[in-house]
Amino acid sequence: MNLGELKAELALYIQDPSLEGYFTSWINNAVYEIANDFSLPYLRSTEPTSLVCIATEWLYDMPATYMKNLYKAYDSDYNKITIKRSIDDLDALNIEHDDTGDNVTHIAVRDLEAGIYPMAAETIHLWYYKKPTDLAADGTELLCIPSQYHTRVVIPKVIVKAYPLLMDMSTQAPHQSLLYWQSKYHAGLFGDASDVGMINCLARAKGVKRHGGRDPLP
């Protein structure tokens, strides 16, 4: 589905034209949270993103496209860089963070910040899960979530997140209760009697067990 179709679907349940101006941001926020909560294969890097390092700095902002889970890194000579669990782990290598070298050998990420060891003047290459692209125009397709789960996952997520505002702002409450929409969202993610759910579908497609996700509501 594209953004226009998602907004039209949402309007079936939120029958208040005065709120339609919020639909685009609500949909984008819902997609962002789903992508942050679960490892969506479409957002997994297939090509590296470069990070330019200098010999006098050990902390860097991650690239603007970074969302989470740095899972592979190489130096400028394409030697593998060890990924540490936290920036604090780099203290064990050099507590003063003043060592320099020809190449970065270790990296760690905290939130949107990366720490490297040692400091080096080179461009390193990073693979990670990217932020979903914002849906701006009505014709923009939602690609990071399988199309069969747009209605079953994205729409319930939007309504669950917006429900308190809808109760305050809407002239007509949404169809069904908050618990109903929470259940719909959970079923879309994890399945019910009629479908395996998005998370299990993605895991089956990869041939691996589910990992890296949790069970968030809303």
Backbone as CSV, one residue per row, in Angstrom:
resi,resn,N_x,N_y,N_z,CA_x,CA_y,CA_z,C_x,C_y,C_z
1,MET,0.842,-1.194,0.000,0.000,0.000,0.000,0.878,1.245,0.000
2,ASN,0.354,2.300,-0.606,1.060,3.565,-0.528,0.438,4.434,0.571
3,LEU,1.044,5.617,0.782,0.568,6.470,1.873,-0.889,6.849,1.694
4,GLY,-1.296,7.178,0.466,-2.692,7.551,0.236,-3.648,6.428,0.590
5,GLU,-3.282,5.201,0.245,-4.140,4.049,0.563,-4.173,3.795,2.061
6,LEU,-3.036,3.971,2.733,-3.011,3.796,4.183,-3.892,4.843,4.868
7,LYS,-3.842,6.073,4.403,-4.677,7.126,4.999,-6.157,6.854,4.752
8,ALA,-6.488,6.350,3.558,-7.883,6.021,3.267,-8.366,4.882,4.156
9,GLU,-7.501,3.894,4.375,-7.852,2.781,5.269,-8.057,3.284,6.687
10,LEU,-7.158,4.165,7.134,-7.266,4.696,8.485,-8.544,5.507,8.655
11,ALA,-8.947,6.204,7.606,-10.163,7.023,7.670,-11.414,6.178,7.842
12,LEU,-11.358,4.903,7.468,-12.505,4.023,7.670,-12.784,3.812,9.154
13,TYR,-11.731,3.899,9.966,-11.865,3.646,11.405,-11.882,4.932,12.216
14,ILE,-11.256,5.977,11.680,-11.274,7.289,12.343,-12.102,8.205,11.455
15,GLN,-13.365,8.222,11.681,-14.282,8.935,10.798,-14.487,10.363,11.291
16,ASP,-13.379,11.109,11.236,-13.387,12.500,11.652,-12.458,13.265,10.720
17,PRO,-12.978,13.922,9.694,-12.132,14.634,8.723,-11.204,15.668,9.342
18,SER,-11.566,16.194,10.507,-10.726,17.218,11.125,-9.376,16.661,11.578
19,LEU,-9.265,15.333,11.690,-8.014,14.711,12.148,-7.154,14.183,11.004
20,GLU,-7.644,14.257,9.780,-6.918,13.648,8.666,-5.570,14.309,8.414
21,GLY,-5.411,15.551,8.838,-4.123,16.218,8.694,-3.026,15.590,9.541
22,TYR,-3.414,14.800,10.544,-2.441,14.117,11.402,-2.034,12.749,10.847
23,PHE,-2.769,12.228,9.886,-2.600,10.837,9.477,-1.188,10.530,8.988
24,THR,-0.610,11.429,8.199,0.726,11.156,7.648,1.751,10.992,8.758
25,SER,1.772,11.910,9.716,2.750,11.804,10.804,2.458,10.597,11.682
26,TRP,1.188,10.287,11.925,0.849,9.122,12.733,1.332,7.835,12.066
27,ILE,1.140,7.740,10.762,1.565,6.540,10.040,3.085,6.421,10.054
28,ASN,3.783,7.518,9.773,5.251,7.473,9.779,5.798,7.130,11.160
29,ASN,5.202,7.690,12.199,5.656,7.379,13.557,5.422,5.921,13.902
30,ALA,4.297,5.377,13.473,4.010,3.971,13.746,5.008,3.063,13.031
31,VAL,5.282,3.357,11.765,6.249,2.554,11.000,7.624,2.633,11.649
32,TYR,8.015,3.825,12.089,9.314,3.998,12.736,9.411,3.131,13.995
33,GLU,8.375,3.128,14.804,8.410,2.341,16.039,8.461,0.850,15.741
34,ILE,7.710,0.399,14.750,7.750,-1.020,14.376,9.160,-1.392,13.920
35,ALA,9.761,-0.532,13.101,11.112,-0.794,12.613,12.126,-0.788,13.746
36,ASN,11.900,0.035,14.739,12.821,0.090,15.872,12.654,-1.099,16.801
37,ASP,11.441,-1.622,16.892,11.167,-2.740,17.789,11.568,-4.089,17.194
38,PHE,11.572,-4.184,15.862,11.823,-5.460,15.202,12.834,-5.280,14.077
39,SER,13.580,-6.324,13.801,14.604,-6.279,12.759,13.974,-6.609,11.415
40,LEU,13.602,-5.583,10.673,12.950,-5.768,9.382,14.006,-5.978,8.301
41,PRO,13.965,-7.095,7.590,15.025,-7.403,6.608,15.232,-6.326,5.561
42,TYR,14.168,-5.646,5.146,14.292,-4.625,4.110,15.203,-3.480,4.557
43,LEU,15.290,-3.244,5.869,16.089,-2.137,6.389,17.513,-2.547,6.728
44,ARG,17.849,-3.804,6.552,19.207,-4.290,6.805,20.108,-3.897,5.630
45,SER,21.230,-3.256,5.930,22.116,-2.760,4.885,22.566,-3.873,3.951
46,THR,22.512,-3.608,2.663,23.125,-4.499,1.686,24.429,-3.909,1.161
47,GLU,24.590,-2.600,1.311,25.819,-1.907,0.955,26.283,-1.115,2.177
48,PRO,27.597,-0.951,2.341,28.082,-0.221,3.522,27.849,1.277,3.422
49,THR,27.814,1.906,4.585,27.809,3.358,4.685,29.160,3.788,5.249
50,SER,29.724,4.837,4.681,31.061,5.273,5.083,31.007,6.188,6.295
51,LEU,32.025,6.074,7.137,32.224,6.994,8.253,33.663,7.473,8.195
52,VAL,33.852,8.756,7.989,35.192,9.338,7.871,35.741,9.610,9.269
53,CYS,36.897,9.036,9.564,37.533,9.202,10.868,38.811,10.037,10.711
54,ILE,39.203,10.709,11.783,40.441,11.474,11.808,41.282,11.000,12.995
55,ALA,42.549,11.353,12.982,43.489,10.814,13.968,43.444,11.549,15.300
56,THR,42.510,12.490,15.459,42.427,13.255,16.713,41.083,13.115,17.414
57,GLU,40.194,12.260,16.906,38.868,12.081,17.517,38.556,10.599,17.650
58,TRP,37.914,10.229,18.755,37.516,8.829,18.908,35.999,8.656,18.996
59,LEU,35.241,9.761,19.117,33.781,9.705,19.158,33.200,10.385,17.917
60,TYR,32.186,9.749,17.335,31.583,10.252,16.101,30.067,10.056,16.137
61,ASP,29.349,10.950,15.474,27.934,10.716,15.229,27.803,9.611,14.188
62,MET,26.882,8.699,14.414,26.609,7.692,13.402,25.960,8.355,12.187
63,PRO,26.058,7.740,11.011,25.417,8.320,9.818,23.930,8.567,10.048
64,ALA,23.397,9.543,9.324,22.007,9.965,9.528,21.014,8.844,9.269
65,THR,21.376,7.861,8.456,20.459,6.766,8.145,20.435,5.687,9.218
66,TYR,21.336,5.749,10.191,21.445,4.691,11.196,20.239,4.667,12.123
67,MET,19.673,3.483,12.310,18.627,3.299,13.307,19.136,2.469,14.478
68,LYS,19.719,1.297,14.198,20.128,0.404,15.282,21.018,-0.709,14.729
69,ASN,21.623,-1.449,15.657,22.252,-2.747,15.393,23.334,-2.694,14.320
70,LEU,24.443,-2.048,14.656,25.637,-2.175,13.820,26.089,-3.628,13.870
71,TYR,26.070,-4.315,12.732,26.374,-5.748,12.761,27.614,-6.140,11.961
72,LYS,28.201,-5.183,11.224,29.418,-5.488,10.473,30.169,-4.194,10.227
73,ALA,31.492,-4.243,10.346,32.315,-3.057,10.121,33.673,-3.484,9.581
74,TYR,34.193,-2.699,8.628,35.506,-2.950,8.042,36.276,-1.640,7.945
75,ASP,37.615,-1.745,8.026,38.429,-0.545,7.877,38.623,-0.223,6.399
76,SER,39.450,0.785,6.110,39.620,1.232,4.732,40.308,0.190,3.854
77,ASP,41.005,-0.757,4.472,41.634,-1.855,3.724,40.761,-3.106,3.697
78,TYR,39.559,-2.970,4.192,38.582,-4.050,4.289,39.054,-5.196,5.189
79,ASN,39.739,-4.804,6.262,39.986,-5.714,7.374,38.827,-5.571,8.352
80,LYS,38.403,-6.689,8.918,37.243,-6.671,9.808,37.541,-5.900,11.080
81,ILE,36.602,-5.031,11.472,36.678,-4.290,12.730,35.834,-5.021,13.771
82,THR,36.392,-5.223,14.950,35.657,-5.881,16.034,34.615,-4.929,16.609
83,ILE,33.389,-5.409,16.722,32.300,-4.607,17.279,32.136,-4.972,18.752
84,LYS,32.355,-4.028,19.628,32.207,-4.241,21.063,30.763,-3.970,21.485
85,ARG,30.388,-4.508,22.627,29.002,-4.408,23.078,28.635,-2.995,23.510
86,SER,29.583,-2.243,24.056,29.285,-0.879,24.504,30.531,-0.028,24.395
87,ILE,30.323,1.289,24.378,31.459,2.204,24.324,32.339,2.038,25.547
88,ASP,31.748,1.696,26.683,32.542,1.482,27.893,33.572,0.379,27.709
89,ASP,33.285,-0.598,26.840,34.235,-1.683,26.597,35.523,-1.180,25.955
90,LEU,35.466,-0.018,25.298,36.676,0.533,24.705,37.640,1.054,25.764
91,ASP,37.139,1.329,26.974,38.017,1.782,28.057,39.088,0.746,28.362
92,ALA,38.733,-0.539,28.251,39.693,-1.600,28.556,40.861,-1.615,27.575
93,LEU,40.635,-1.065,26.389,41.697,-1.007,25.385,42.590,0.209,25.589
94,ASN,41.988,1.315,26.011,42.733,2.556,26.211,41.846,3.518,26.996
95,ILE,42.053,3.569,28.311,41.163,4.338,29.170,41.206,5.826,28.831
96,GLU,42.320,6.320,28.335,42.430,7.738,28.017,41.997,8.046,26.582
97,HIS,41.769,7.031,25.812,41.304,7.181,24.426,42.207,8.115,23.621
98,ASP,43.501,7.887,23.750,44.447,8.727,23.013,45.394,7.924,22.122
99,ASP,45.188,6.601,22.021,46.009,5.797,21.122,45.659,6.103,19.669
100,THR,46.662,6.107,18.815,46.448,6.274,17.384,47.044,5.092,16.639
101,GLY,46.612,4.921,15.402,47.124,3.836,14.581,46.819,4.089,13.127
102,ASP,47.217,3.143,12.295,46.948,3.270,10.863,45.505,2.919,10.526
103,ASN,44.908,2.022,11.327,43.546,1.560,11.052,42.764,1.415,12.334
104,VAL,41.456,1.620,12.234,40.550,1.344,13.345,40.421,-0.170,13.491
105,THR,40.513,-0.677,14.714,40.386,-2.125,14.955,39.149,-2.488,15.759
106,HIS,38.598,-1.507,16.511,37.430,-1.778,17.348,36.450,-0.612,17.248
107,ILE,35.176,-0.926,17.374,34.128,0.097,17.349,33.000,-0.328,18.272
108,ALA,32.317,0.648,18.854,31.126,0.389,19.666,30.155,1.542,19.461
109,VAL,28.868,1.254,19.637,27.834,2.258,19.413,26.992,2.412,20.670
110,ARG,26.715,3.668,21.033,25.785,3.998,22.115,24.784,4.988,21.566
111,ASP,23.522,4.565,21.528,22.476,5.396,20.929,22.880,5.748,19.497
112,LEU,23.123,7.017,19.204,23.493,7.424,17.844,24.955,7.859,17.762
113,GLU,25.763,7.429,18.724,27.168,7.822,18.791,28.053,6.592,18.715
114,ALA,29.144,6.697,17.944,30.098,5.599,17.805,31.428,5.984,18.437
115,GLY,32.046,5.014,19.095,33.404,5.179,19.591,34.315,4.223,18.859
116,ILE,35.537,4.671,18.547,36.479,3.814,17.827,37.773,3.663,18.616
117,TYR,38.509,2.599,18.297,39.863,2.388,18.823,40.691,1.702,17.745
118,PRO,41.924,2.156,17.535,42.480,3.439,17.978,42.001,4.558,17.069
119,MET,42.358,5.795,17.382,42.079,6.894,16.471,42.917,6.715,15.211
120,ALA,42.308,6.940,14.062,43.023,6.746,12.802,42.409,7.628,11.730
121,ALA,43.228,8.070,10.810,42.753,8.885,9.693,42.415,7.958,8.530
122,GLU,41.164,7.534,8.483,40.715,6.639,7.414,39.194,6.651,7.338
123,THR,38.679,6.091,6.280,37.235,5.942,6.107,36.869,4.490,6.371
124,ILE,36.002,4.272,7.360,35.587,2.911,7.676,34.200,2.653,7.080
125,HIS,33.836,1.380,7.006,32.620,0.966,6.309,31.719,0.214,7.288
126,LEU,30.448,0.651,7.376,29.524,0.153,8.393,28.261,-0.418,7.765
127,TRP,27.803,-1.528,8.334,26.527,-2.133,7.955,25.628,-2.158,9.191
128,TYR,24.366,-1.768,9.029,23.441,-1.676,10.157,22.009,-1.655,9.645
129,TYR,21.058,-1.594,10.576,19.653,-1.435,10.199,19.354,0.056,10.059
130,LYS,18.808,0.439,8.906,18.572,1.835,8.587,17.187,2.295,9.048
131,LYS,17.036,3.590,9.181,15.729,4.165,9.455,14.827,3.967,8.243
132,PRO,13.549,3.728,8.457,12.633,3.681,7.313,12.503,5.062,6.681
133,THR,12.313,5.082,5.380,12.125,6.348,4.673,10.734,6.898,4.967
134,ASP,10.676,8.166,5.328,9.373,8.785,5.592,8.484,8.735,4.353
135,LEU,7.213,8.442,4.576,6.220,8.507,3.512,5.735,9.947,3.435
136,ALA,5.984,10.616,2.321,5.629,12.032,2.194,4.470,12.237,1.230
137,ALA,4.649,11.823,-0.015,3.590,11.956,-1.016,2.638,10.774,-0.928
138,ASP,1.388,10.989,-1.298,0.384,9.929,-1.201,0.752,8.705,-2.031
139,GLY,1.516,8.898,-3.097,1.886,7.765,-3.945,3.096,6.992,-3.465
140,THR,3.714,7.419,-2.348,4.910,6.752,-1.828,4.542,5.402,-1.228
141,GLU,5.205,4.351,-1.702,4.913,3.003,-1.234,5.617,2.716,0.091
142,LEU,4.940,2.010,0.974,5.551,1.513,2.204,6.224,0.188,1.872
143,LEU,7.550,0.167,1.926,8.302,-0.998,1.457,8.918,-1.836,2.581
144,CYS,9.171,-1.239,3.724,9.928,-1.971,4.739,9.085,-2.993,5.491
145,ILE,7.770,-2.930,5.345,6.857,-3.894,5.972,6.127,-4.628,4.852
146,PRO,6.082,-5.959,4.892,5.408,-6.698,3.814,3.982,-6.203,3.606
147,SER,3.584,-6.099,2.337,2.307,-5.470,2.004,1.112,-6.156,2.653
148,GLN,1.190,-7.486,2.845,0.061,-8.191,3.431,-0.153,-7.844,4.899
149,TYR,0.818,-7.126,5.496,0.692,-6.747,6.902,0.483,-5.252,7.097
150,HIS,0.282,-4.519,6.029,0.019,-3.086,6.188,-1.273,-2.856,6.966
151,THR,-2.328,-3.532,6.564,-3.610,-3.380,7.249,-3.596,-4.055,8.610
152,ARG,-2.934,-5.193,8.709,-2.991,-5.990,9.934,-2.036,-5.506,11.016
153,VAL,-0.991,-4.766,10.638,0.001,-4.322,11.619,0.057,-2.795,11.717
154,VAL,0.203,-2.120,10.585,0.412,-0.666,10.628,-0.834,0.064,11.115
155,ILE,-1.999,-0.273,10.569,-3.226,0.443,10.954,-3.536,0.254,12.440
156,PRO,-3.518,-0.991,12.984,-3.746,-1.121,14.426,-2.716,-0.378,15.268
157,LYS,-1.448,-0.393,14.809,-0.410,0.322,15.557,-0.722,1.817,15.612
158,VAL,-1.133,2.399,14.500,-1.479,3.821,14.470,-2.605,4.115,15.454
159,ILE,-3.643,3.295,15.428,-4.802,3.559,16.284,-4.453,3.376,17.760
160,VAL,-3.654,2.358,18.074,-3.233,2.155,19.464,-2.447,3.364,19.966
161,LYS,-1.503,3.838,19.154,-0.690,4.979,19.568,-1.524,6.256,19.700
162,ALA,-2.467,6.443,18.797,-3.247,7.686,18.770,-4.483,7.625,19.650
163,TYR,-4.790,6.493,20.237,-6.074,6.298,20.904,-6.375,7.363,21.975
164,PRO,-5.425,7.696,22.849,-5.754,8.737,23.848,-6.118,10.066,23.206
165,LEU,-5.391,10.440,22.141,-5.715,11.684,21.445,-7.077,11.601,20.764
166,LEU,-7.366,10.435,20.209,-8.646,10.269,19.527,-9.803,10.429,20.501
167,MET,-9.645,9.930,21.682,-10.705,10.039,22.679,-10.916,11.498,23.094
168,ASP,-9.828,12.280,23.069,-9.930,13.683,23.471,-10.356,14.597,22.326
169,MET,-9.869,14.291,21.110,-10.001,15.231,19.998,-11.119,14.891,19.028
170,SER,-11.467,13.631,18.936,-12.403,13.225,17.899,-13.849,13.454,18.332
171,THR,-14.669,13.803,17.372,-16.094,13.949,17.648,-16.774,12.598,17.720
172,GLN,-16.059,11.574,17.233,-16.604,10.216,17.265,-15.477,9.260,17.599
173,ALA,-15.616,8.512,18.660,-14.565,7.587,19.084,-14.324,6.526,18.015
174,PRO,-13.091,5.983,17.953,-12.809,4.936,16.965,-13.696,3.713,17.175
175,HIS,-13.917,2.988,16.098,-14.623,1.728,16.223,-13.845,0.820,17.179
176,GLN,-14.521,0.159,18.053,-13.934,-0.814,18.970,-13.101,-0.138,20.058
177,SER,-12.719,-0.937,21.047,-12.000,-0.431,22.218,-10.488,-0.459,21.982
178,LEU,-9.758,0.159,22.909,-8.298,0.112,22.850,-7.805,-1.329,22.949
179,LEU,-8.409,-2.118,23.826,-8.005,-3.511,23.971,-8.178,-4.270,22.657
180,TYR,-9.261,-3.988,21.938,-9.487,-4.622,20.638,-8.328,-4.323,19.684
181,TRP,-7.915,-3.052,19.603,-6.849,-2.678,18.671,-5.495,-3.189,19.122
182,GLN,-5.276,-3.258,20.428,-4.042,-3.880,20.917,-3.989,-5.352,20.522
183,SER,-5.117,-6.027,20.624,-5.172,-7.440,20.239,-4.960,-7.608,18.738
184,LYS,-5.539,-6.697,17.939,-5.353,-6.751,16.495,-3.877,-6.556,16.130
185,TYR,-3.234,-5.612,16.781,-1.819,-5.362,16.520,-0.971,-6.577,16.891
186,HIS,-1.238,-7.137,18.049,-0.490,-8.311,18.503,-0.688,-9.480,17.537
187,ALA,-1.909,-9.693,17.083,-2.186,-10.780,16.139,-1.491,-10.537,14.810
188,GLY,-1.460,-9.282,14.359,-0.768,-8.976,13.117,0.713,-9.268,13.205
189,LEU,1.292,-9.017,14.372,2.716,-9.279,14.566,3.019,-10.758,14.744
190,PHE,2.270,-11.413,15.611,2.652,-12.747,16.073,1.697,-13.854,15.638
191,GLY,0.610,-13.475,14.953,-0.266,-14.480,14.400,-1.471,-14.805,15.262
192,ASP,-2.426,-15.453,14.611,-3.625,-15.954,15.282,-4.066,-17.199,14.528
193,ALA,-5.316,-17.569,14.684,-5.785,-18.797,14.047,-5.774,-18.717,12.521
194,SER,-5.772,-17.493,11.966,-5.876,-17.354,10.516,-4.563,-17.018,9.822
195,ASP,-3.515,-16.636,10.586,-2.281,-16.198,9.946,-1.120,-16.359,10.918
196,VAL,0.085,-16.586,10.372,1.251,-16.794,11.239,1.770,-15.491,11.833
197,GLY,1.400,-14.344,11.266,1.879,-13.072,11.772,3.156,-12.623,11.085
198,MET,3.387,-11.311,11.093,4.502,-10.745,10.356,5.856,-11.235,10.851
199,ILE,6.054,-11.301,12.153,7.365,-11.660,12.682,7.731,-13.096,12.311
200,ASN,6.784,-14.003,12.461,7.060,-15.387,12.085,7.203,-15.545,10.580
201,CYS,6.460,-14.747,9.819,6.579,-14.776,8.361,7.976,-14.350,7.928
202,LEU,8.486,-13.297,8.522,9.829,-12.837,8.189,10.877,-13.856,8.600
203,ALA,10.682,-14.474,9.768,11.640,-15.474,10.230,11.640,-16.699,9.314
204,ARG,10.467,-17.123,8.875,10.388,-18.266,7.968,11.048,-17.964,6.636
205,ALA,10.881,-16.727,6.163,11.483,-16.343,4.878,12.999,-16.380,4.955
206,LYS,13.545,-16.048,6.134,14.995,-16.069,6.311,15.505,-17.448,6.679
207,GLY,14.608,-18.327,7.130,15.019,-19.661,7.537,15.724,-19.686,8.870
208,VAL,15.469,-18.659,9.715,16.096,-18.599,11.021,15.041,-18.298,12.066
209,LYS,15.444,-18.456,13.326,14.549,-18.140,14.419,14.425,-16.636,14.577
210,ARG,13.287,-16.212,15.133,13.082,-14.807,15.437,14.130,-14.358,16.443
211,HIS,14.664,-13.135,16.214,15.591,-12.576,17.170,15.509,-11.068,17.132
212,GLY,15.929,-10.438,18.223,16.059,-8.986,18.249,14.765,-8.219,18.413
213,GLY,13.648,-8.909,18.568,12.389,-8.208,18.697,11.829,-8.338,20.094
214,ARG,10.819,-7.538,20.370,10.114,-7.650,21.634,8.641,-7.490,21.372
215,ASP,7.895,-7.375,22.407,6.452,-7.447,22.341,5.826,-6.125,22.781
216,PRO,6.027,-5.038,21.991,5.660,-3.725,22.538,4.193,-3.378,22.326
217,LEU,3.586,-2.781,23.333,2.247,-2.205,23.225,2.248,-0.929,24.053
218,PRO,1.934,0.188,23.448,1.489,0.318,22.054,2.673,0.302,21.112
